[in-house]
Amino acid sequence: MDRITKAIELAKEKNLANAGAATAAANVTDPLPKVNHTVARAANVEVSEEQLVAKKVMSSFMNSPGADAYRMLRTRVLQRMRQNKWNTIGITSTHPKAGKSLTAINLSIAISLDSNYSALLVDADLRRPSIAEYFGLDVQRGIGSYLTGDTPTSELLVSPGIEDFAILPCEKGQSGASELMNSPKMTRFVEQVKKSSTNQVTVFDLPPILVGDDVLAFSSHLDAIILVVEDGVTERPDIQHALHLLKDVNVLGCVLNKSDDSNSLNYGGYY
């Protein structure tokens, strides 16, 4: 068994029986609309097919083995979330460029393709936001406008033309990212999406867990976490360290990304 597989096996052994719980903030403001209203109220934006192909966004390869990999990931994730009545999940990695943002995007799109669900993708990597770049969007206002100003989140949602799928993007990197991630406004936002329809899954693209304290502090507000592992790059001690930091969080598993294994799918495998 290779070093990556051994480390991933550690994730399987975690006890996921108890769902994490967060205390709802009193007098919550800025409520998100329920699932159908969220998608309907998102501003439509035009995204070129060439952009989606270049960035390997799932809607550009719907009938490929890569899309099947994300559908399988979706099915397993939704099974666990249904069992526990969860509807928020974070995607992180140990280090940058492991593919966590693309995993968050394609998992969200795959969820939106399920006729029973809608997906809201939140770019919560306030240090180095990248979701807008994948879709070729020029974002002037995003989640930073909500956290540092008075703009309601409902006015910041965009839809790239994919049914039942909306994005809450982040504009340029935010100063004081750690403080913003753990601010009362961010807590209220998470509590609101948790109270939305159980058929709306909110996916948070988080920073890498080992580059700062953002994820460690914020993860307790989420129902579950997925760790993205880059094959041949992510070291076993880093995986062990990340899992230790997440020991009090529901870790659904790891996505092995960028694998050269001929038996693996090009866009990643779920473990």
N, C-alpha and C positions, 0 to 999 in steps of 0.2 A: 504494500500500500504506500503510495507516494506521500510526500510531505503535505501537499494541499489536501488530499483526500483524508489523511489522518486528522488534520485540523478541522476540516468540515464535519467529520464524524463527531467532534466535540459538540457541535451545534445541535446534532440530532439528540444528544443525550440530555439536553436541557429540559427541565420540567416546565412545560407550558400550560399546566392545568389551571393555574390561577391567573385570571386576566388582571392586568394593571388597572387601577382605578384612579381617577383624578377628581378632585373636588370642584364642583361647578362654581364659577364666580357669580357673586350676587349682582342683581341689577344689570344683567348682560345687555350690552348695546350692540348696534350694528349687526342684526341677525341676518344670516344668509337665507335666501329663499330655499324652499325645499327642492328636491332633486329636479323635477321638470322645470320649475321656474328658474333655477340656477342656469340650466343650459339655455333656456329660452331667452334669458335676459343678457347672456353673454354677447358682446359685440362681435359680429362676424368680421373676420379678416381674411384676405386672400393670400394663399400660400402656394407657391409654384411647385409643381410635381418634381421638377429638377432639384429643387431644394430638399424635398423629402427623400428623394433617391440618394442624393449626395450624403445626407446625414443618417441614412439607414433608419428612417422613421417608418414604423410598421405599416402604415397605410399605403406605402409605396411598394410593399412586397407581400401582399395579403395571401397569396397562394403559394408561398415558398415554404421550405422546411423551417426557415427562420421564424416565420409567423406562427407555425405550429408549435415551436418551442415556447413562444410567449403565450399562446393559448393554453398550453399545458401548465405553465407557471400560473396563469390566471386562475385556472380551474382549481389547482391545489391551494392557492391563496384564498380564494372565495370559499372553499369548503371549510377551511379553518376559521375564517371570519364569520361565516354563518353560524357555525357551532358555538362560537363565543359571543355572538351578537356584537361584533366589532365593525367599525366602518372607517377607521383611520389607520394608516400604515406609513412608516417612514422607510426610505431607501438610503443607505449609507455605504461607505467603503472604508478601508483603512487608510488609503492614500488617494491623491488626485489622479485623474485619467484612467481609473479602473473600469469606467463604463457605467457608473451608478445613474447618471442623468439619463442616458439613453435607455437604461433598464426601467427607470421610473416612467419615462415617456411611453415606451412600448407596452409596459404592463398596464398603464392607464388606458391606452387605446384599446388593448385587448379586453379590458373590463367593460369599456363602453360598447363593445361589439356584442356583449351578452345582452340579450333582449330584456333581462330582468334588472339590469344595472345601468347607472350612469357614473361617470368618473370626473372628479375635479382634481387636476394636477396643480400643486402649489410649489413654486420655486422658492424653497426655504433655505437655499444656499446663499445667504445674504453676502457672504464674503466674495464668492465668485459665481454669480448667477449665470446660467447657460441655457435654460429652457428656451428663451426667446430666440437665441442664436440658432438653435436646431430648426426652428420654423421660419427663420429669416425675418423676424419681427423687429421693428424699431420701436422699442418700448420707452415711452416718456414717463408713464406712470405705472406703478406696480405695487406690490405689497409694501414696499418702503413708504409709499404715499399714505398708506393706511396706518403704518406703525409710527410714522413721524409727523403725521398731519391729521386731517379730519375727513379724508376721502373714504367713503364706505367701500368695503370690498366688492359689493355688488356692482359698483361702477367700474371696476378694474378687470373684470372677467372678459376673456376673449375666447372665441371659438374659431379654430382653423378649418372649419368646414367639415368636421367629423361629428356625426350625430351623437348626441348624448355625451359629449366630451367638451370640457371647458378648461381653460388654463388661467390661473392667477399668477402672472409673471412677476419677475422682480426686475426693476430697472438696474442701473449700474450698481456696483458693489457698495454696500452700506457701511458707513463707519459705525463703530460700536455694535457690530453684528451680534456678539454674545449677549449684550444687554437687551437688544431689541428682541432676540429670540425668546428671552425669558421675561419680557415685559408683560404687564397686566393685559395690554391690548392683544398680544399674541395668544395669551392664555384664553382670553374671551373668544377669540376667533376659533381656536381649536374646540372649545366647549360648544360653540354654536354648530360647527360642522358635525360634531358628535351627536347633537340633538336633531340633526336633519334626518331625512328618511334613511332607514337602514339599507335602502336600495341605492343610495349614493355612497360611493367609496371615495374618500379623499386621500390622495397619495402625495406625500411630502418628499420632495427631492432635498435631502439634507447634505450638509458639508461632510467631508471625510471625518470619521470619528476621532482619528489620532492627530488632527491638525489644530484642535482647539477644544474648548469645553462646551461649544454650542450644542452638539448632539447629546452629550452626557447629561446636561441639564434639561434639555427639551424633551428627550425621549420618554420621560416619565408621563408626559401628557398624552402620548400616543398609545393606541391599542397594541401595536406590534411593530417590529422592525425586520427588515431584510438586509443582510450584509452581502455586498457584491465583492467577489474575489477575482482578481486578475490572474489567470493561469500563467505560471512561470515567472511572475513578478511579485505578487503578494507573498511575503514570507510567513512561515508558520508561526513564529513568535508574535508577529503583528496580528494575526488572526486570533491567537490565544489572548493577546492583550485586549483586543476589541471585544471579544466575547466576555472577558472578565469585567470590562467596564459596563457591559450590557447585562450583567448577571441578574439584575432586578427587573429586566424588561422582557417582554415576550418576543423572543427571536424566532421567527417562523422558519428560518433556514438561511442558506447561502446560495447565491447565484454564481456559478463558475463562468466567467466571461473571458472572451478572446482565447478560447481553447483551440489548440492545434490537433487535438486528438481526432483521428479520422472517424471515431465512433460518436463524436460529439457534434452538436449542431453549431453552425457558424456563429450564431448570435448569443450563445450561452446555454448552460444547463442548470437545472434547479436541483438542489440537494437538501 
